[in-house]
Amino acid sequence: MHTRLATGTTLTSVEGKDVLFSVKSGDSYGLNETAARMLRLGLEMSLDEAVDRLASEYGVGRKEIRDDFEELVHELVKLKFVQVISAQGG
């Protein structure tokens, strides 16, 4: 599983804070430092790779990281900032 930004969505840093912005709706969503790190890794690599990296960086168990990551992605999908794509690309 991979994540990508929804069409028309940007992830930028504004005054030191990471913010998702939808050009389509005009909505924005601020991310704390940990959520921003999760999302950025999730955009770069598969969920499993991101979980491994984060578990190593934060010294936290994989299950806790995976649960938090999935919760974040679910919320961002619901808000239409992020899309989930399967490993097959669809």
PyMOL commands that set and color helices and strands:
alter all, ss='L'
color gray80, all
select helices_A, chain A and resi 33-44+47-58+62-78
alter helices_A, ss='H'
color red, helices_A
select strands_A, chain A and resi 2-5+9-14+17-22+28-31+82-85
alter strands_A, ss='S'
color yellow, strands_A
deselect
rebuild
show_as cartoon
